[in-house]
Amino acid sequence: MPYVSLVQLAELPGARELGQVASTEHTAVVDPELMDRTLRGGDTSSWSADEVALADQAKRRIESTVAETDALIDGYIARRVTLPLDASAEAVLVPIARAIVRYELHKHILAAERDHPIVRDYANAQARLREIRDGKLTLGTTDPAAAGNPATMGDVQFVADPAVFGRDQLRGFR
């Protein structure tokens, strides 16, 4: 299961933006309503076959970018948690995946981080992934680093070497 769905992407950043950036170069931009219906699995029968083919091609490009993003995220978190994750990690990973997918689809951006919100969101997503990898940000109940997780709470044990001088050894000095 992907970390961000096509429906979630249709909501934010939206079908209009996705249709613009996922359309093939040198072709018409996919109609925003058609792109929205294609992403949500809706009825596209009111558009021509050529328009639907362009929307399907854009959808495949988005799906490919989502798959690449999932692999990247898995690479960061696989050392800490057992994959696949449960739904509790979704709240943390959906915005991260959305920012990375959005950035990857905007392949033409050459702006500095401070100048462009998409680049800034991507940099923040990368920082969050490093925090997850390093154990500074938890993924919810499935994360071994989560506070209060019974799997990470062990017994406290104190181990010490045997006493060198005890009552038995010092009995002769009285």
Residue pairs with C-beta under 8 A, 6 or more apart in sequence:
1 84
2 66
2 67
2 69
2 70
2 97
3 66
3 69
3 70
3 73
3 90
3 93
3 94
3 96
3 97
4 66
4 69
4 93
4 94
4 97
4 98
4 101
6 39
6 40
6 59
6 62
6 63
6 66
7 39
7 40
8 94
8 98
9 18
9 39
9 62
9 66
9 98
9 101
10 18
10 35
10 36
10 39
10 40
12 98
13 98
13 102
14 32
15 32
15 33
15 35
15 36
15 39
16 32
16 35
17 102
18 35
18 39
18 58
18 62
18 105
19 29
19 30
19 31
19 32
19 34
19 35
19 55
19 58
20 29
20 30
21 105
21 106
22 30
22 35
22 58
22 59
22 61
22 62
22 105
23 29
23 30
23 54
23 57
23 58
24 54
24 57
24 58
24 61
27 54
28 54
30 38
30 51
30 54
30 55
30 58
31 47
31 51
31 55
34 44
34 47
34 51
34 52
34 55
35 55
35 58
35 59
36 42
37 43
37 44
38 44
38 52
38 55
38 56
38 58
38 59
39 59
39 62
44 52
44 55
47 55
61 105
62 101
62 105
65 101
65 104
65 105
66 97
66 101
68 104
69 97
69 100
69 101
69 104
70 97
72 100
72 129
73 93
73 96
73 97
73 100
73 129
74 83
76 129
76 130
76 132
76 133
77 83
77 85
77 129
77 132
77 133
77 139
79 133
80 132
80 133
80 135
80 139
80 143
80 144
80 145
81 89
81 139
81 142
81 143
81 144
82 142
85 93
85 139
85 142
86 140
86 141
86 142
88 139
88 140
88 141
88 142
89 139
89 140
89 142
89 143
91 140
92 128
92 132
92 137
92 138
92 139
92 140
93 139
95 125
96 125
96 128
96 129
97 125
99 118
99 121
99 122
99 124
99 125
100 122
100 125
100 126
102 118
102 121
102 122
103 109
103 118
103 119
103 121
103 122
103 125
106 118
109 116
109 118
109 119
111 119
112 119
113 119
113 120
113 123
114 120
128 137
131 137
132 138
132 139
135 145
138 145
138 146
138 147
139 146
140 146
141 149
143 149
144 151
144 152
145 152
146 152
